Amino acid sequence: MAPQQFRTLQGTSSATFKPPPTDGSLDLLEIYDFHAKYSPEHPIFRYMDENERAETIYWEEAARAFHVAGQLVMASTESNEEVLVIGILATLDIITYYALIIGIMHAGYIPFLISTRNSDAAVAHLLKSTNTRYLFVSKDAAMQNLANNAISKLNEESGKTSEIKILACPVFDDFFKPQVGDFEPSLPRKKGGMDETIIILHSSGSTSFPKPISISHRNFLDQGLEQYYAEIDFCGEIVSITACPMFHITGAILIPRTAMTGIVVSAPPPINPPVVLTPENIFKNVIITQCTMLIVPPWLLEEWAKDPVKVEVMKSFSNIGYAGGPLSQSCGNMLAGKGINLSPIYGMTEMGSMIHYRRKPAPEDWGYFELAPTIDSVLIPVEGIANVFQLICKKNEFRIPSVLNTVIDGQPALDTKDLLIRHPTKHGLFQGYGRADDQITHSTGEKTNPGPIESLLLTDKRIASAIMFGRSKFQAGVLIMPSNDWVFEPSDLVKLSEYRNMIWETVQRANAIAPQHSRIFKELIVVAHPSKPLELTPKGTPRRQISLKSYEEEIENAYKAVEESSQPHIRVPATWDMLSVMVFVSEVVNDALGFNVNDNDDFFRMGADSICATYIRNTIARVMRDTNVVSVAVIRSLPPDFVYDYSSIAALSKFVYDTTANAHALEIGNEATTQDEDGDPEGNYVWPKMSQVGETVLRVRKGKGEPPLMAIHGAGGRVDAFVHFQQKFRSALWLLQVTPDLPRNSLRQHAEHFYRKIKELRPHGPYRLAAYSGSHFIAFLIVEMMLRDGEEVIQMSLIDHSPSFMFSGLSQDPAYQVDSDTDPEIVDIKDSNFRELFKERIVNALYAYGAREGRTHVLQAYYDAWKGRPAPSHFVEMSKTFKIYADQVWDFVEELPGYRNYKEGSGERSWERVLFAVEEWLKTIKVFVTVYVASYGVIGGVKDEVEREKWSDLGVRRCFPDARVVHLDTGHFTILSNETIIQDLQVGYI
């Protein structure tokens, strides 16, 4: 990275603070003594006394107290060990805790700051792994019990008495005593090396036991120097860290920063036992001590934000940093909108603070931070999640991570495992996104980021902790520990149901922001037992993996309950005739919804969701199995999403009736399929997430060396409609799809991109192509390029569409039009209004194709997306692709010589001119074409019977007289599951 220079020297204009040397000539403790001499009247601490007045501690007084602390530590310990670790496990006020840390350093020892939120097992692990010899413990019963239990565990593990000695924690008055005379350092000490450990903290231990992290003298001092690279002179700023514990990096980092910058720490009153902190007394302390900056946890800001008076006061602070977690979007937007300067504080124990301190970020960017210029960061894109990166920090001359766990570009580095999401337009700004090791990968290959969902759940006062689960499962769930006032025994199913219902509104709000695969079923809310509480980290968050392991059985039982879920009170059909089936299906659907719908209503449009769909499917399958109306093999062969495919009582009843009526035929077919697939080495192909960057070509079947059939997407750009091809093909099959890296400037660029991707994987022919629906233009352009390069194209198949038919100008049956008949009379391909009318004509035709197959519920969702109404995201992307493709086609036609040179007078603005141009171009492409025509596909909507007969080949033989035409009794969408076309496309290759 480029050399860095200090941007803002700290304290150069202060009358009371003398900046210490920044060249490393003085170590941290020498700098403390330096300030006692050169900055004696500069404040280091401020606090509110018992009379609610501000008290100030200046550097000379503090430095004396630090030496007193050192003397006390030395008097309490004896050791011949060169490196001695002394732990602190205490509920102390910030000032006393700070003084004890420096006192341990003055005594020549290493302070180890241990979170009071650890379990006894975690404390035992930390003491053992650091070889701690002495442990300062506060007098309160909680810490005494925690320390004694931890040492008892060590005794049990080792079989002998631990050598760790517990020391009584000093209090404020033990250190801060009235003294007279000039300050002189009172402790002899040997100056340690800059790369030796000066302090030990530990990780939060969210995935396992917390890990000790040793921080060198150099790294600790560098945290004080970090603000020299900022935009702000922090000298004299009074910063409240009242709610930040000293054993956390957010608190500990103030030790070098007070020394290097002259910042003043606003702390709680230094009394014993410490004052119980509340939002009210923290805010009062902030006001009394005249803070100019705050560092607070997000929950505190969200609490203060409820009070308009406090919001008004917060405007006076030059900066409010929030640390330890995300601030809710609504709260942040409100505060920033009021003119409050918010800043997220991002850091970690291994690196310290990692942000660049900006004077006043743009209000709309309140949730984003900029990485510090001293950090040599490497951002690794996360596969499948746009704009999200895993952060790695390389060692450099300015920052050396305290933990080095990987190598990048030959340099030792820290893989933080943190995921950052980049600002959509300001690429130097980031937000926290989650942890790489927290990401939940489902059985579908899709990923859930639990952070935002868990954060939203925790806004419910009835939820104390929430951990999402679902690794290798189809659906996500959540493990919840209720807040104290709502604790109950989850084996009481009535209370469990009541609790789930109480929090369901919050869960639904979380589901509303989550992708579909991350949404939580009510049945997958697992509640923690009072006798088995979740183990917490020092941050107060649950230890994720330990907790999930502890509740492994309960989670598995929840999934089994969902899989086996049915409605046992539903009446089972006595006979499986159509009327009985319809009554049965009606009861199942209406019971799942909680209200009645008409037989032809799309129940998803009436309010059904994925939970309803699961119940409906499982109940139907369970009743089929229990009544033995069909075999288990038939039930297993049912499409997993049949409830979505047949989403009305009438359609679903027909599907169930057909399944039971044809059970014997299905069983034979299933047995044959099973036997075939058992010998099929490619039977377990896992579909990736659609339309990912770099995945233009999906090689879904490798085959046995034959040229692959390359099937091109429909006009919506996706290829998941080819799922039956992948399942049924026994020869090589590649699918070409639209991805975000596809150039979208022109149709020819689109085709060139596909051709280039094909050539990368298969440099030379022979080639086989198939174009589904509206992608025929792309296919012919690719063929043209292949022939131009001297390649051989041995198969060119059109599946229920052609360029000629697209521009035939034939009228479609208005009975299937969604709006009105939009066939334009004047064809002006340069006119934007005409183009919009033509797009309407296309989407209306698509709707008609679906209507003829009984799939209007799917096409209606697509139509909603087309019109800009709320719709599933994949339909939104498909409609966007379709519109772009339509415009590209018109641009392409406009450039064709046949269009430019057309001189037929009155036909200048007619379909004839367009058709002439397209067909003149097609006639130059010398390839044998096969066209598959669905009887009630695109041809099915032609009004005039004479015209329908005339165009029965979809106009293909107008340009390719020898073309082979295959007629199939199917629809435009169901053609892709038709056995005849699947076999016919492979003739000669299986």
FILOFI-308896 format. One record per residue (C-alpha): x, y, z. Coordinates in steps of 0.05 Angstrom, whole numbers, padded with zeros to 5 digits, always signed. Layout:
<vexzas>
XYZ
...
</vexzas>
This chain:
<vexzas>
+00000+00000+00000
+00021+00072-00010
+00061+00107+00046
+00016+00142+00096
+00028+00210+00128
-00006+00239+00189
-00067+00278+00168
-00085+00312+00233
-00033+00323+00288
-00067+00315+00355
-00066+00369+00408
-00018+00418+00375
-00062+00477+00391
-00079+00456+00462
-00057+00500+00520
-00056+00441+00569
-00036+00380+00528
+00034+00369+00501
+00033+00316+00445
+00080+00259+00461
+00133+00233+00412
+00104+00191+00357
+00169+00159+00335
+00168+00101+00385
+00223+00130+00429
+00176+00127+00489
+00134+00066+00507
+00064+00072+00534
+00082+00076+00608
+00136+00128+00593
+00084+00169+00557
+00040+00168+00619
+00098+00195+00660
+00112+00245+00604
+00042+00274+00612
+00049+00279+00687
+00107+00325+00674
+00086+00362+00610
+00010+00358+00612
-00005+00358+00686
-00066+00403+00682
-00097+00368+00622
-00159+00327+00640
-00160+00252+00629
-00226+00233+00665
-00291+00267+00681
-00348+00238+00722
-00412+00259+00758
-00405+00258+00834
-00459+00241+00885
-00483+00314+00883
-00492+00311+00807
-00433+00357+00795
-00376+00345+00746
-00310+00323+00776
-00245+00323+00736
-00182+00281+00744
-00120+00312+00711
-00060+00277+00684
-00013+00289+00742
-00063+00261+00792
-00077+00201+00747
-00004+00185+00735
+00009+00185+00811
-00051+00138+00819
-00024+00091+00766
+00041+00085+00804
+00004+00073+00868
-00034+00018+00831
+00032-00011+00809
+00059-00012+00880
-00005-00046+00904
+00001-00100+00850
+00074-00113+00867
+00057-00119+00941
+00003-00169+00926
+00044-00215+00881
+00109-00252+00882
+00138-00289+00823
+00204-00306+00792
+00172-00316+00724
+00196-00270+00670
+00127-00265+00639
+00070-00263+00689
-00003-00257+00668
-00051-00226+00718
-00125-00232+00703
-00180-00183+00720
-00250-00212+00731
-00287-00155+00762
-00347-00109+00762
-00309-00044+00771
-00321+00027+00750
-00283+00049+00688
-00233+00095+00723
-00213+00043+00775
-00209-00012+00722
-00166+00033+00678
-00118+00048+00737
-00112-00026+00755
-00093-00043+00683
-00038+00009+00682
-00016-00012+00752
-00006-00084+00729
+00035-00058+00670
+00077-00014+00717
+00091-00075+00760
+00121-00108+00698
+00064-00157+00687
+00013-00170+00632
-00060-00152+00648
-00111-00201+00621
-00181-00170+00616
-00235-00224+00625
-00308-00212+00609
-00355-00218+00668
-00406-00248+00619
-00367-00312+00609
-00389-00380+00636
-00346-00414+00688
-00323-00464+00636
-00301-00407+00590
-00264-00371+00646
-00229-00437+00664
-00208-00445+00592
-00181-00374+00588
-00142-00379+00653
-00110-00445+00632
-00093-00423+00561
-00058-00359+00585
-00023-00392+00644
-00053-00338+00689
-00022-00339+00759
-00062-00285+00795
-00134-00263+00787
-00163-00198+00813
-00236-00211+00830
-00286-00160+00855
-00322-00173+00920
-00392-00183+00892
-00421-00253+00900
-00430-00263+00824
-00356-00253+00808
-00332-00292+00869
-00375-00351+00850
-00354-00347+00777
-00280-00346+00796
-00286-00402+00847
-00326-00446+00799
-00276-00435+00743
-00218-00455+00788
-00257-00515+00813
-00264-00538+00741
-00189-00530+00730
-00178-00572+00793
-00224-00626+00766
-00191-00627+00698
-00120-00631+00724
-00133-00673+00786
-00093-00625+00829
-00102-00558+00863
-00094-00498+00817
-00037-00450+00830
-00080-00390+00812
-00086-00342+00870
-00148-00298+00876
-00134-00226+00896
-00185-00177+00924
-00199-00121+00876
-00177-00052+00898
-00226+00006+00896
-00219+00078+00873
-00196+00106+00940
-00139+00056+00942
-00107+00089+00882
-00129+00162+00883
-00101+00189+00948
-00082+00261+00964
-00008+00272+00951
+00038+00332+00954
+00102+00350+00919
+00126+00344+00848
+00111+00279+00812
+00168+00230+00806
+00162+00159+00778
+00164+00112+00837
+00172+00044+00804
+00236+00016+00775
+00221-00023+00712
+00255-00057+00655
+00233-00029+00588
+00203-00084+00546
+00209-00093+00471
+00156-00062+00425
+00137-00130+00399
+00127-00160+00468
+00056-00170+00495
+00030-00111+00535
-00042-00133+00546
-00087-00194+00533
-00160-00190+00513
-00203-00246+00486
-00251-00260+00429
-00326-00262+00441
-00328-00337+00430
-00391-00337+00389
-00374-00403+00355
-00333-00438+00410
-00296-00420+00474
-00267-00350+00473
-00195-00345+00450
-00142-00302+00484
-00113-00249+00439
-00045-00221+00458
-00033-00149+00436
+00037-00123+00428
+00063-00057+00454
+00071-00033+00383
+00000-00052+00363
-00030-00020+00425
+00007+00045+00413
-00013+00044+00340
-00086+00048+00363
-00069+00114+00395
-00034+00137+00332
-00093+00117+00288
-00129+00182+00301
-00070+00221+00272
-00095+00195+00204
-00165+00220+00217
-00199+00285+00197
-00210+00307+00269
-00165+00333+00326
-00193+00295+00385
-00152+00332+00438
-00199+00360+00491
-00260+00324+00464
-00299+00294+00522
-00321+00225+00501
-00372+00184+00539
-00356+00110+00543
-00401+00099+00603
-00437+00039+00572
-00373+00007+00544
-00339-00045+00589
-00263-00040+00595
-00254-00114+00580
-00281-00100+00510
-00236-00070+00456
-00282-00009+00453
-00264+00007+00525
-00192-00017+00526
-00173+00023+00465
-00182+00087+00505
-00118+00070+00544
-00070+00087+00486
-00117+00141+00458
-00119+00183+00520
-00043+00181+00521
-00032+00197+00447
-00088+00246+00432
-00108+00282+00496
-00180+00257+00491
-00219+00261+00556
-00259+00201+00581
-00328+00213+00611
-00341+00155+00659
-00392+00133+00711
-00380+00153+00783
-00321+00114+00812
-00358+00082+00870
-00359+00011+00898
-00402-00027+00883
-00409+00007+00815
-00473+00044+00800
-00525+00003+00761
-00527+00037+00693
-00593+00057+00662
-00611+00098+00600
-00630+00155+00647
-00568+00158+00690
-00522+00148+00631
-00554+00207+00596
-00551+00249+00659
-00476+00233+00665
-00466+00254+00593
-00499+00321+00606
-00465+00336+00673
-00396+00319+00647
-00409+00363+00585
-00393+00308+00534
-00379+00329+00462
-00377+00258+00434
-00410+00192+00452
-00393+00119+00441
-00455+00078+00458
-00487+00011+00442
-00545+00015+00392
-00598-00005+00442
-00582+00057+00483
-00591+00103+00423
-00657+00069+00406
-00681+00080+00477
-00661+00153+00478
-00692+00164+00409
-00761+00153+00441
-00754+00218+00480
-00759+00283+00438
-00722+00322+00492
-00662+00274+00489
-00664+00276+00413
-00659+00352+00416
-00599+00347+00464
-00564+00297+00419
-00561+00349+00364
-00508+00386+00405
-00457+00329+00404
-00406+00333+00349
-00409+00258+00338
-00446+00198+00364
-00412+00132+00349
-00449+00067+00360
-00412+00002+00370
-00426-00071+00383
-00482-00082+00333
-00526-00050+00280
-00573+00008+00293
-00643-00002+00267
-00656+00032+00200
-00717+00069+00225
-00681+00097+00286
-00619+00116+00247
-00660+00150+00192
-00699+00190+00244
-00637+00213+00283
-00597+00230+00220
-00658+00266+00193
-00658+00310+00255
-00586+00331+00241
-00552+00284+00290
-00483+00263+00267
-00481+00187+00272
-00422+00141+00258
-00417+00066+00260
-00355+00042+00297
-00325-00019+00266
-00268-00058+00296
-00246-00123+00328
-00200-00146+00383
-00149-00172+00333
-00144-00104+00297
-00172-00052+00344
-00211+00005+00311
-00214-00002+00236
-00250+00060+00212
-00229+00126+00183
-00257+00180+00227
-00293+00231+00183
-00312+00300+00207
-00385+00298+00184
-00408+00244+00136
-00468+00256+00091
-00532+00246+00133
-00558+00193+00084
-00494+00153+00095
-00501+00149+00171
-00498+00073+00169
-00434+00068+00129
-00361+00072+00148
-00296+00080+00111
-00238+00033+00127
-00178+00065+00159
-00124+00086+00109
-00071+00049+00149
-00104-00018+00137
-00081-00058+00077
-00148-00090+00062
-00165-00144+00012
-00238-00151-00006
-00257-00221-00030
-00324-00222-00067
-00374-00270-00036
-00402-00317-00087
-00475-00309-00101
-00485-00245-00061
-00476-00181-00101
-00432-00126-00071
-00414-00167-00009
-00341-00180+00008
-00301-00219+00059
-00250-00174+00092
-00177-00194+00098
-00125-00148+00129
-00053-00155+00108
+00006-00140+00154
+00041-00075+00137
+00086-00024+00169
+00028+00014+00199
-00017-00042+00224
+00001-00112+00245
-00059-00155+00263
-00052-00188+00331
-00073-00253+00298
-00045-00275+00231
-00084-00334+00203
-00074-00332+00128
-00028-00308+00072
-00048-00261+00016
-00001-00240-00040
+00056-00271+00000
+00040-00228+00061
+00016-00254+00128
-00055-00230+00140
-00116-00235+00184
-00178-00266+00153
-00229-00229+00194
-00287-00274+00170
-00327-00209+00170
-00373-00195+00111
-00380-00123+00088
-00431-00097+00039
-00408-00039-00005
-00447+00025-00014
-00485+00021-00081
-00453+00085-00109
-00398+00106-00060
-00352+00047-00066
-00306+00069-00009
-00361+00062+00042
-00384-00003+00074
-00433-00032+00124
-00427-00095+00165
-00465-00152+00132
-00450-00211+00178
-00399-00265+00190
-00375-00314+00137
-00378-00370+00189
-00450-00349+00208
-00478-00355+00137
-00528-00412+00133
-00523-00452+00069
-00588-00489+00055
-00597-00554+00018
-00617-00513-00043
-00549-00479-00045
-00582-00413-00025
-00553-00375+00034
-00586-00340+00093
-00550-00282+00127
-00578-00287+00197
-00554-00220+00223
-00608-00172+00198
-00664-00222+00214
-00639-00236+00284
-00631-00161+00297
-00703-00148+00278
-00728-00205+00322
-00690-00176+00381
-00732-00112+00377
-00788-00153+00408
-00784-00144+00484
-00807-00216+00493
-00744-00243+00459
-00678-00243+00496
-00636-00281+00445
-00647-00308+00375
-00604-00355+00333
-00625-00376+00264
-00611-00446+00239
-00622-00486+00175
-00554-00509+00150
-00565-00563+00098
-00640-00557+00108
-00691-00532+00057
-00719-00478+00104
-00692-00433+00159
-00716-00433+00231
-00698-00396+00295
-00678-00416+00366
-00706-00365+00415
-00693-00352+00488
-00752-00313+00517
-00740-00252+00560
-00745-00262+00636
-00818-00241+00641
-00839-00290+00588
-00800-00353+00607
-00841-00417+00603
-00831-00492+00594
-00836-00505+00518
-00860-00576+00530
-00926-00543+00549
-00954-00542+00478
-01009-00493+00495
-00960-00442+00523
-00913-00455+00465
-00968-00439+00415
-00988-00377+00455
-00916-00352+00455
-00906-00365+00381
-00970-00326+00368
-00947-00268+00413
-00882-00259+00374
-00911-00277+00306
-00921-00205+00285
-00847-00191+00296
-00829-00255+00259
-00873-00233+00200
-00836-00166+00198
-00771-00204+00195
-00799-00249+00141
-00819-00187+00101
-00746-00166+00094
-00719-00236+00084
-00712-00273+00018
-00762-00329+00010
-00714-00385+00029
-00697-00348+00094
-00768-00339+00119
-00786-00372+00184
-00843-00422+00192
-00881-00416+00257
-00868-00490+00269
-00793-00477+00263
-00791-00429+00322
-00755-00471+00375
-00759-00442+00446
-00703-00453+00496
-00717-00491+00561
-00710-00451+00626
-00667-00508+00651
-00621-00503+00590
-00609-00428+00578
-00567-00407+00519
-00494-00393+00536
-00475-00320+00524
-00412-00286+00499
-00381-00226+00534
-00422-00182+00488
-00486-00213+00515
-00500-00250+00450
-00511-00325+00449
-00453-00371+00430
-00481-00393+00363
-00451-00462+00350
-00451-00484+00423
-00524-00465+00430
-00544-00499+00365
-00507-00562+00385
-00542-00561+00453
-00610-00557+00418
-00594-00604+00361
-00647-00655+00381
-00702-00602+00389
-00685-00571+00322
-00687-00639+00286
-00754-00654+00319
-00781-00588+00294
-00761-00605+00222
-00792-00673+00228
-00856-00641+00253
-00858-00596+00192
-00843-00653+00144
-00897-00696+00175
-00946-00639+00187
-01017-00653+00165
-01087-00638+00189
-01112-00702+00221
-01184-00677+00230
-01193-00671+00155
-01243-00723+00129
-01210-00776+00085
-01246-00792+00019
-01284-00857+00021
-01275-00863-00053
-01227-00824-00097
-01277-00801-00150
-01273-00729-00174
-01329-00703-00129
-01300-00735-00066
-01230-00710-00083
-01256-00639-00093
-01291-00640-00025
-01227-00667+00008
-01182-00615-00025
-01230-00559-00009
-01228-00577+00065
-01152-00581+00065
-01143-00514+00031
-01196-00477+00071
-01170-00505+00137
-01098-00484+00120
-01121-00414+00103
-01169-00406+00161
-01225-00381+00115
-01263-00406+00054
-01245-00391-00018
-01281-00406-00083
-01261-00466-00123
-01228-00425-00178
-01195-00373-00133
-01119-00372-00134
-01108-00385-00060
-01039-00352-00061
-01073-00288-00084
-01123-00297-00027
-01067-00296+00025
-01035-00366+00025
-00961-00367+00039
-00905-00419+00040
-00929-00445+00107
-00998-00458+00080
-00968-00491+00019
-00928-00538+00064
-00989-00558+00103
-01031-00570+00041
-00978-00612+00007
-00961-00653+00069
-01034-00666+00086
-01051-00690+00015
-00988-00733+00013
-01001-00762+00082
-01074-00780+00066
-01052-00813+00001
-01001-00854+00038
-01046-00873+00097
-01103-00896+00051
-01056-00934+00005
-01091-00903-00054
-01023-00897-00087
-00956-00928-00072
-00900-00893-00035
-00861-00891-00100
-00916-00849-00132
-00919-00802-00072
-00844-00792-00077
-00850-00776-00151
-00898-00719-00137
-00868-00652-00158
-00845-00615-00095
-00881-00551-00116
-00946-00581-00142
-00987-00536-00094
-00957-00476-00130
-00969-00506-00198
-01043-00520-00183
-01061-00463-00138
-01137-00466-00138
-01182-00518-00108
-01207-00537-00177
-01138-00545-00208
-01109-00580-00147
-01168-00628-00144
-01158-00647-00216
-01084-00659-00203
-01098-00703-00143
-01153-00741-00181
-01108-00752-00241
-01052-00776-00196
-01095-00828-00161
-01132-00849-00224
-01068-00861-00262
-01030-00891-00203
-01014-00955-00239
-00985-00920-00299
-00946-00873-00254
-00917-00931-00215
-00893-00965-00278
-00863-00900-00303
-00831-00887-00235
-00801-00956-00232
-00771-00947-00301
-00745-00879-00283
-00716-00904-00219
-00681-00961-00254
-00655-00913-00306
-00632-00862-00255
-00599-00914-00212
-00552-00926-00270
-00547-00853-00287
-00481-00823-00263
-00509-00753-00272
-00575-00763-00236
-00557-00720-00176
-00543-00654-00212
-00551-00596-00163
-00581-00535-00196
-00544-00471-00179
-00579-00406-00163
-00602-00377-00229
-00569-00320-00267
-00503-00313-00229
-00444-00274-00257
-00398-00318-00297
-00448-00374-00305
-00474-00360-00375
-00467-00434-00393
-00494-00487-00347
-00467-00556-00366
-00524-00595-00336
-00508-00660-00373
-00437-00682-00391
-00458-00740-00435
-00408-00790-00463
-00367-00746-00509
-00421-00728-00560
-00430-00655-00580
-00476-00623-00528
-00543-00594-00546
-00539-00521-00527
-00609-00498-00508
-00619-00422-00504
-00665-00390-00452
-00734-00363-00467
-00743-00288-00475
-00744-00279-00399
-00671-00301-00395
-00678-00359-00345
-00666-00433-00358
-00699-00466-00298
-00757-00484-00344
-00709-00536-00374
-00710-00578-00310
-00746-00635-00346
-00692-00634-00400
-00639-00643-00347
-00676-00699-00314
-00696-00737-00377
-00636-00725-00423
-00585-00780-00429
-00538-00741-00475
-00496-00678-00465
-00537-00616-00450
-00515-00544-00439
-00562-00487-00421
-00548-00414-00439
-00578-00361-00392
-00577-00286-00382
-00530-00264-00327
-00512-00196-00298
-00447-00194-00338
-00484-00200-00404
-00473-00138-00449
-00541-00107-00461
-00526-00055-00514
-00550-00096-00574
-00577-00163-00596
-00513-00177-00633
-00472-00164-00570
-00518-00211-00533
-00505-00266-00584
-00430-00251-00588
-00425-00258-00512
-00459-00326-00516
-00415-00348-00574
-00352-00327-00537
-00373-00366-00476
-00388-00427-00519
-00320-00423-00553
-00285-00418-00486
-00313-00485-00466
-00317-00518-00535
-00269-00483-00584
-00293-00521-00646
-00355-00557-00672
-00394-00593-00692
-00447-00553-00655
-00519-00568-00636
-00567-00511-00617
-00639-00506-00593
-00677-00441-00582
-00737-00439-00537
-00793-00388-00548
-00768-00318-00564
-00693-00333-00564
-00695-00354-00637
-00660-00289-00660
-00602-00303-00612
-00596-00374-00639
-00594-00352-00712
-00542-00299-00697
-00498-00351-00662
-00507-00399-00721
-00488-00342-00768
-00424-00330-00729
-00407-00404-00727
-00416-00412-00802
-00375-00348-00814
-00318-00380-00775
-00322-00444-00816
-00353-00485-00760
-00403-00540-00772
-00474-00534-00743
-00507-00602-00745
-00571-00586-00708
-00613-00524-00703
-00680-00532-00668
-00734-00481-00655
-00781-00496-00597
-00850-00466-00609
-00831-00399-00641
-00794-00369-00699
-00772-00300-00724
-00822-00303-00781
-00880-00318-00735
-00858-00263-00687
-00867-00211-00742
-00924-00243-00779
-00973-00190-00755
-01024-00244-00742
-01080-00224-00694
-01087-00264-00630
-01153-00285-00599
-01178-00226-00557
-01211-00273-00508
-01143-00283-00477
-01123-00209-00478
-01111-00182-00408
-01127-00110-00427
-01154-00096-00497
-01133-00117-00566
-01068-00079-00574
-01049-00101-00645
-01022-00037-00676
-01044-00018-00746
-00985+00026-00765
-00917-00007-00757
-00864+00045-00742
-00807+00009-00707
-00772+00075-00690
-00832+00101-00653
-00830+00088-00577
-00906+00085-00572
-00908+00031-00625
-00854-00008-00589
-00893-00005-00524
-00956-00030-00560
-00916-00087-00589
-00890-00106-00521
-00961-00107-00495
-00979-00152-00553
-00924-00200-00533
-00942-00203-00459
-01016-00212-00476
-00997-00269-00521
-00956-00300-00464
-01017-00294-00419
-01058-00329-00472
-01008-00387-00476
-01015-00396-00401
-01091-00391-00403
-01094-00447-00453
-01054-00490-00404
-01091-00469-00341
-01029-00432-00314
-01058-00362-00309
-01037-00355-00236
-00964-00358-00257
-00974-00313-00317
-01013-00263-00275
-00953-00255-00229
-00910-00244-00290
-00961-00194-00317
-00960-00157-00250
-00884-00152-00255
-00891-00126-00326
-00939-00072-00303
-00893-00052-00245
-00939-00080-00193
-00913-00121-00133
-00889-00189-00157
-00835-00241-00141
-00766-00216-00156
-00751-00268-00209
-00812-00246-00248
-00789-00174-00242
-00721-00193-00271
-00753-00234-00326
-00799-00178-00348
-00741-00129-00348
-00700-00177-00392
-00759-00187-00438
-00769-00112-00449
-00695-00102-00463
-00695-00160-00511
-00756-00133-00549
-00722-00065-00559
-00658-00100-00581
-00696-00140-00633
-00727-00076-00662
-00659-00042-00664
-00631-00103-00699
-00687-00104-00751
-00678-00030-00764
-00605-00042-00784
-00620-00100-00831
-00607-00084-00905
-00675-00112-00924
-00709-00061-00879
-00668-00002-00902
-00675-00019-00976
-00749-00035-00974
-00784+00007-01028
-00855-00018-01032
-00890+00048-01022
-00952+00037-00981
-00920-00021-00946
-00864+00023-00918
-00897+00023-00850
-00926-00047-00848
-00913-00115-00820
-00894-00137-00891
-00833-00092-00890
-00809-00120-00823
-00822-00191-00844
-00787-00181-00911
-00725-00154-00876
-00721-00210-00825
-00732-00265-00876
-00682-00236-00926
-00631-00241-00870
-00652-00312-00849
-00645-00337-00920
-00570-00322-00918
-00561-00372-00861
-00550-00441-00890
-00570-00490-00836
-00620-00547-00830
-00676-00528-00783
-00725-00569-00743
-00785-00534-00712
-00827-00563-00656
-00898-00534-00657
-00943-00539-00596
-01015-00548-00618
-01041-00499-00566
-00977-00459-00560
-00961-00397-00601
-01003-00421-00660
-01063-00435-00615
-01084-00363-00610
-01087-00346-00685
-01159-00324-00698
-01168-00343-00771
-01168-00417-00786
-01141-00407-00856
-01083-00366-00828
-01071-00418-00774
-01064-00472-00826
-01020-00427-00869
-00973-00414-00811
-00976-00485-00782
-00900-00490-00790
-00893-00422-00755
-00869-00394-00822
-00803-00432-00818
-00808-00462-00888
-00814-00392-00918
-00739-00387-00907
-00718-00459-00898
-00759-00500-00948
-00729-00566-00925
-00743-00553-00852
-00770-00610-00810
-00835-00595-00774
-00856-00635-00713
-00926-00624-00686
-00938-00639-00612
-01003-00641-00574
-00980-00595-00518
-00975-00522-00497
-00921-00469-00501
-00897-00481-00430
-00912-00556-00422
-00873-00571-00486
-00809-00571-00445
-00834-00632-00406
-00860-00668-00468
-00827-00737-00475
-00830-00735-00551
-00789-00672-00559
-00739-00695-00505
-00727-00759-00543
-00729-00727-00612
-00676-00675-00595
-00628-00732-00577
-00639-00777-00637
-00571-00801-00660
-00536-00783-00594
-00563-00835-00545
</vexzas>
